[in-house]
Amino acid sequence: MSIVVQTLSEQIYTLMRDRIITGDMPVDTAIRQDALAAELGVSKIPLREAFARLEQDGLLLYITNRGFFVRPLSAEEVEEVYDLRLKIEPDAVALASSMATEADKKAAYNALMALDEVMVSDKSKVGRKNRAYHMALVKPIQRPITIQVVERLNIISERYVGKHLEPAGRDSRAHDEHTAMYELWASGKSKDVADMMAQHIGQTLEDLRKQFELEKAG
């Protein structure tokens, strides 16, 4: 058994990241650091450390003389993030498929089951579990820089998962695609899983484009 010890700034980072991703924090109001520090019972030092990480992850935006804001969802960010994912993630998943051990396959399967569970029980956790599943398909490559880049892109994408699943029927389609990808990946069918991952990410991008266009038109 391993014990994971988080520093205070890491705990604040995790808490704030979850609040941002679930939409619990407004995007048009500066974060009141004094009030937040008082709420959490911490000093501003670990708060600033956590904010620096959140800014690096693309979740917070710092505006001079105004403070930190939650970075708003945007069509421009969707294009950039999902385009980068299309360039990196399918190949990474293909390589991981050829290298995955039985332990890796079990971990990916468990991540898939956890995602399926929250799709039914707690939609607020879907983004986080979706990221965990996607990362489980990548981690066997044992290339830390690639893993870090893919994870950062998935952290930003996490905020768009809920938006993408708003229209009826998309959660069922996502389940089918994730299940099919796992079966190809676990069977070592590298090219097939790369093609399907590219299709999965590409279709999500297209869906989000249409949603932003509809919102703009409305």
Contacts in CASP RR format, 6 or more apart in sequence:
PFRMAT RR
TARGET T0000
AUTHOR 0000-0000-0000
METHOD contacts of the structure
MODEL  1
MSIVVQTLSEQIYTLMRDRIITGDMPVDTAIRQDALAAELGVSKIPLREA
FARLEQDGLLLYITNRGFFVRPLSAEEVEEVYDLRLKIEPDAVALASSMA
TEADKKAAYNALMALDEVMVSDKSKVGRKNRAYHMALVKPIQRPITIQVV
ERLNIISERYVGKHLEPAGRDSRAHDEHTAMYELWASGKSKDVADMMAQH
IGQTLEDLRKQFELEKAG
6 14 0 8 1.000
7 46 0 8 1.000
8 42 0 8 1.000
8 46 0 8 1.000
9 45 0 8 1.000
9 46 0 8 1.000
9 47 0 8 1.000
9 49 0 8 1.000
9 50 0 8 1.000
9 53 0 8 1.000
10 50 0 8 1.000
12 40 0 8 1.000
12 42 0 8 1.000
12 46 0 8 1.000
12 47 0 8 1.000
12 49 0 8 1.000
12 50 0 8 1.000
13 49 0 8 1.000
13 50 0 8 1.000
13 53 0 8 1.000
13 54 0 8 1.000
15 40 0 8 1.000
16 25 0 8 1.000
16 50 0 8 1.000
16 51 0 8 1.000
16 54 0 8 1.000
17 54 0 8 1.000
17 57 0 8 1.000
17 59 0 8 1.000
17 155 0 8 1.000
18 128 0 8 1.000
19 25 0 8 1.000
20 54 0 8 1.000
20 59 0 8 1.000
20 60 0 8 1.000
20 70 0 8 1.000
20 159 0 8 1.000
21 59 0 8 1.000
21 127 0 8 1.000
21 128 0 8 1.000
21 158 0 8 1.000
21 159 0 8 1.000
22 124 0 8 1.000
23 159 0 8 1.000
25 31 0 8 1.000
25 70 0 8 1.000
26 70 0 8 1.000
27 69 0 8 1.000
27 70 0 8 1.000
27 71 0 8 1.000
27 72 0 8 1.000
27 73 0 8 1.000
28 69 0 8 1.000
28 72 0 8 1.000
29 69 0 8 1.000
30 63 0 8 1.000
30 66 0 8 1.000
30 67 0 8 1.000
30 68 0 8 1.000
30 69 0 8 1.000
31 51 0 8 1.000
31 60 0 8 1.000
31 67 0 8 1.000
31 68 0 8 1.000
31 69 0 8 1.000
31 70 0 8 1.000
33 44 0 8 1.000
33 47 0 8 1.000
33 48 0 8 1.000
33 51 0 8 1.000
33 68 0 8 1.000
34 44 0 8 1.000
36 47 0 8 1.000
37 43 0 8 1.000
37 44 0 8 1.000
37 47 0 8 1.000
40 47 0 8 1.000
51 60 0 8 1.000
51 62 0 8 1.000
51 68 0 8 1.000
54 60 0 8 1.000
55 61 0 8 1.000
55 62 0 8 1.000
55 68 0 8 1.000
57 152 0 8 1.000
57 155 0 8 1.000
57 156 0 8 1.000
58 71 0 8 1.000
58 155 0 8 1.000
58 156 0 8 1.000
59 70 0 8 1.000
59 71 0 8 1.000
59 155 0 8 1.000
59 156 0 8 1.000
59 159 0 8 1.000
60 68 0 8 1.000
60 69 0 8 1.000
60 70 0 8 1.000
60 71 0 8 1.000
61 68 0 8 1.000
61 69 0 8 1.000
61 70 0 8 1.000
61 71 0 8 1.000
62 68 0 8 1.000
62 69 0 8 1.000
63 69 0 8 1.000
71 77 0 8 1.000
73 159 0 8 1.000
73 160 0 8 1.000
73 163 0 8 1.000
74 212 0 8 1.000
75 208 0 8 1.000
75 209 0 8 1.000
75 212 0 8 1.000
75 213 0 8 1.000
75 216 0 8 1.000
77 156 0 8 1.000
78 160 0 8 1.000
78 205 0 8 1.000
78 208 0 8 1.000
78 209 0 8 1.000
78 212 0 8 1.000
79 205 0 8 1.000
79 209 0 8 1.000
81 153 0 8 1.000
81 156 0 8 1.000
81 157 0 8 1.000
81 160 0 8 1.000
82 157 0 8 1.000
82 201 0 8 1.000
82 202 0 8 1.000
82 204 0 8 1.000
82 205 0 8 1.000
82 208 0 8 1.000
83 205 0 8 1.000
84 153 0 8 1.000
85 150 0 8 1.000
85 153 0 8 1.000
85 154 0 8 1.000
85 157 0 8 1.000
85 201 0 8 1.000
86 198 0 8 1.000
86 201 0 8 1.000
86 202 0 8 1.000
86 205 0 8 1.000
88 146 0 8 1.000
88 149 0 8 1.000
88 150 0 8 1.000
88 153 0 8 1.000
89 134 0 8 1.000
89 138 0 8 1.000
89 150 0 8 1.000
89 153 0 8 1.000
89 197 0 8 1.000
89 201 0 8 1.000
90 194 0 8 1.000
90 195 0 8 1.000
90 197 0 8 1.000
90 198 0 8 1.000
90 201 0 8 1.000
91 194 0 8 1.000
92 138 0 8 1.000
92 141 0 8 1.000
92 143 0 8 1.000
92 146 0 8 1.000
92 147 0 8 1.000
92 150 0 8 1.000
93 137 0 8 1.000
93 138 0 8 1.000
93 181 0 8 1.000
93 185 0 8 1.000
93 193 0 8 1.000
93 194 0 8 1.000
93 197 0 8 1.000
94 190 0 8 1.000
94 191 0 8 1.000
94 193 0 8 1.000
94 194 0 8 1.000
94 197 0 8 1.000
95 141 0 8 1.000
95 190 0 8 1.000
96 104 0 8 1.000
96 137 0 8 1.000
96 138 0 8 1.000
96 139 0 8 1.000
96 140 0 8 1.000
96 141 0 8 1.000
96 185 0 8 1.000
97 137 0 8 1.000
97 140 0 8 1.000
97 184 0 8 1.000
97 185 0 8 1.000
97 186 0 8 1.000
97 188 0 8 1.000
97 189 0 8 1.000
97 190 0 8 1.000
97 193 0 8 1.000
98 188 0 8 1.000
98 190 0 8 1.000
99 140 0 8 1.000
99 141 0 8 1.000
99 142 0 8 1.000
100 108 0 8 1.000
100 140 0 8 1.000
100 185 0 8 1.000
100 186 0 8 1.000
100 188 0 8 1.000
101 140 0 8 1.000
104 136 0 8 1.000
104 139 0 8 1.000
104 140 0 8 1.000
105 186 0 8 1.000
107 136 0 8 1.000
107 139 0 8 1.000
108 133 0 8 1.000
108 136 0 8 1.000
108 137 0 8 1.000
108 182 0 8 1.000
108 185 0 8 1.000
108 186 0 8 1.000
109 182 0 8 1.000
109 186 0 8 1.000
111 129 0 8 1.000
111 132 0 8 1.000
111 133 0 8 1.000
111 135 0 8 1.000
111 136 0 8 1.000
112 133 0 8 1.000
112 136 0 8 1.000
112 178 0 8 1.000
112 179 0 8 1.000
112 182 0 8 1.000
114 129 0 8 1.000
114 132 0 8 1.000
114 133 0 8 1.000
115 126 0 8 1.000
115 129 0 8 1.000
115 130 0 8 1.000
115 132 0 8 1.000
115 133 0 8 1.000
115 178 0 8 1.000
116 175 0 8 1.000
117 129 0 8 1.000
118 125 0 8 1.000
118 126 0 8 1.000
118 129 0 8 1.000
119 126 0 8 1.000
119 171 0 8 1.000
119 174 0 8 1.000
119 175 0 8 1.000
123 162 0 8 1.000
123 165 0 8 1.000
126 161 0 8 1.000
126 162 0 8 1.000
126 165 0 8 1.000
127 158 0 8 1.000
127 161 0 8 1.000
127 162 0 8 1.000
128 158 0 8 1.000
130 158 0 8 1.000
130 161 0 8 1.000
130 174 0 8 1.000
131 151 0 8 1.000
131 154 0 8 1.000
131 155 0 8 1.000
131 157 0 8 1.000
131 158 0 8 1.000
133 178 0 8 1.000
134 150 0 8 1.000
134 154 0 8 1.000
135 147 0 8 1.000
135 150 0 8 1.000
135 151 0 8 1.000
135 154 0 8 1.000
137 181 0 8 1.000
137 182 0 8 1.000
137 185 0 8 1.000
137 193 0 8 1.000
137 197 0 8 1.000
138 146 0 8 1.000
138 147 0 8 1.000
138 150 0 8 1.000
138 151 0 8 1.000
139 147 0 8 1.000
141 147 0 8 1.000
160 208 0 8 1.000
163 208 0 8 1.000
163 211 0 8 1.000
164 170 0 8 1.000
164 204 0 8 1.000
164 207 0 8 1.000
164 208 0 8 1.000
164 211 0 8 1.000
165 171 0 8 1.000
165 174 0 8 1.000
166 211 0 8 1.000
167 207 0 8 1.000
167 211 0 8 1.000
170 207 0 8 1.000
177 196 0 8 1.000
177 200 0 8 1.000
180 196 0 8 1.000
181 193 0 8 1.000
181 196 0 8 1.000
181 197 0 8 1.000
181 200 0 8 1.000
184 192 0 8 1.000
184 193 0 8 1.000
184 196 0 8 1.000
185 193 0 8 1.000
END
